[in-house]
Amino acid sequence: MVAGCGYAITEVTCLGLIELGSFMLKYLVPRIAWCDLKVMFAVAVFGALVAGFYGVLHDQITYSIGPEYFTKFKFDQFQFADLGLGDRIFVSCIGFLASWWVGFIMAWFLSRRLIPNQPRSLAYLAILKGLVIVFGSGVLAGMVGYFYGIWRGAGSDYSAWSPFVQRLQITDTWAFVRVAYIHNASYLGGVIGFLVALVVIRPKQVKPNPGNIK
């Protein structure tokens, strides 16, 4: 009896572990139909391009506000992207490289949530709304960062930035800090917008039907 009970308990435990493993695997490595996967990847690439060109425009504007943020900071980080075509082109390359991956990841997760099991037209519209929320939130947050820097003014205490400013030999601290505020706020705004989009935009409850994905 004891041996039998031990065998039964072991069998139940193994079955429980197998079920738990299957449950975790479902979410860690979800099964995605090939027709959905191709569309999701295309949407992610579209998101990467939109984010990349947004980054180009964003950095062109912030370069005009505080060039030293790039010439004494970002240019060193992205030396490999210097095409030797002038600072403005270099700034554009930095803006694209710093942003495309964010758009790819966000568009991928939006498409993963919205494309399967609902008509393509509804999915595309929902994803577009999600991207508008993400980039709109990023723009709004960047503007908040800009006006916060304006509000603080050139005469404010920026002693917390002193080690950074001294190491990089910044001559216009206020402009440098304003651009830093804009960049940090933009990233934070994008993340917040992404979370809002995931919560607010939900897939339509449509029964799986091959005709719904055409």
Secondary structure, DSSP 8 states (H G I E B T S, - for coil): -HHHHHHHHHHHHHHHHHHHHHHHHHHHS----HHHHHHHHHHHHHHHHHHHHHHHHHHHHHHHH-THHIIIIIHHHTGGG--SS-HHHHHHHHHHHHHHHHHHHHHHHHHHHHSTTS-HHHHHHHHHHHHHHHHHHHHHHHHHHHHHHHHH-TTS--GGGHHHHHHHT-S-HHHHHHHHHHHHHHHHHHHHHHHHHHHH---------GGGG-
